[in-house]
Amino acid sequence: MSTLNTANLTAQLSPELKKRIRQDVQSMHAYAIQDSVGMVKLDAMENPHRLPAHLQAELGQRLGALALNRYPDGRVNDLRRALADYAGMPEGFDIMLGNGSDELISLLSLACDVPGGSVLAPVPGFVMYAMSAQLQGLAFVGVPLTADFELDEAAMLAAIAEHKPSIVYLAYPNNPTANLWDDAVIEKIITAVGEQGGLVVMDEAYQPFSSKSYLGRISRHGHVLLMRTLSKFGLAGVRLGYMMGPKALIAEIDKVRPPYNISVLNYECALFALEHQEVFAAQAADLVRQRERLLQALRATPGLTVWNSDANMILVRVPGTADAAGLVFERLKAGGVLVKNISKMHPLLVNCLRLTVGTADENTQLLATLQKAL
């Protein structure tokens, strides 16, 4: 399901209006959101745990007391400081906030849209890297991963030398493959980008579930930004991303940020969550345990190819002909379980499904339904 049926709407536009809208935009597809009503929702890497009832009541009272008639005020800076403390931001760095990581990615494209500029990232990867570049009129260079979804060191370095990208994104771990890449290769890429004057963005959206972070190494470089989100932390509905980097660099990118981009509801929810971060840490620990349980069960399933995961998702390849993943996806959906069919996202993902790690009960239902679907 898509939020907009762009093909039908475009067909209804008058020829005069079509002339006013970019041709590349008319040929694009809106970001698809699947209908999940009545389903076990395991398609979007959300934290499946809700706030305990007593915290729901406490947060409701707090949000109800906000001055919704006023623009966001300096309290947003309280959130910036709280996030910097929570993340352990290094000295000499600063932090900026976005309406989810999506907005930060868009702002980076806007700030770095120089003549001949480009964005480079390994593929398959997060679709918003390419989409934000395209919408801003920047060229996007996708460098295929290896067949095992590792960084192709030679191809990455060659593409950086050829295209001299303004921005290189490295997701750590990657989406949709859920794996961490080799640290030595990452350092070579960062060095190569720095030598030709570009930025590197380490995207740690799945940091709550990962065994490693780049944070301890970020202060070695003046051209590396670290981006995270509270979506996987447990606040996907709040829409709040944050990015850390050298103060001078953050100051330049922050100039293109819309005023009041973080609502009073956003920042108060986030502050509340950080005050109760132990609750969310326990939820993340539970999901890591559930991930290991799922990995073990999936690896014992005949025919499935299962990749390691450092995120709250697992990539699997189902056996069969070219559209076997589509068939299994529909059978899972008919059984009340919604996952993500990514088999047509990139040639390397043929017959692949992406499974979000859910609660114990959700994972039990997923495994039982998958056995039948296969």
Secondary structure, DSSP 8 states (H G I E B T S, - for coil): -BSS-HHHHHHHS-HHHHHHS-HHHHTS---B----TTSEE-SS--------HHHHHHHHHHHHTS-TTS---THHHHHHHHHHHHHT--TTEEEEEESHHHHHHHHHHHHT--TT-EEEEEES--HHHHHHHHHHT-EEEEEE--TTS---HHHHHHHHHHH--SEEEEESS-TTT-----HHHHHHHHHHHHHTT-EEEEE-TTGGG-S--SGGGGGG-SSEEEEEESIIIIITTT--EEEEEEHHHHHHHHTTS-TT-S-HHHHHHHHHHHHTHHHHHHHHHHHHHHHHHHHHHHHTSTT-EE---SSSEEEEE--SSTTHHHHHHHHHHHTTEE-EE-TTT-GGGTTEEEEE---HHHHHHHHHHHHHH-
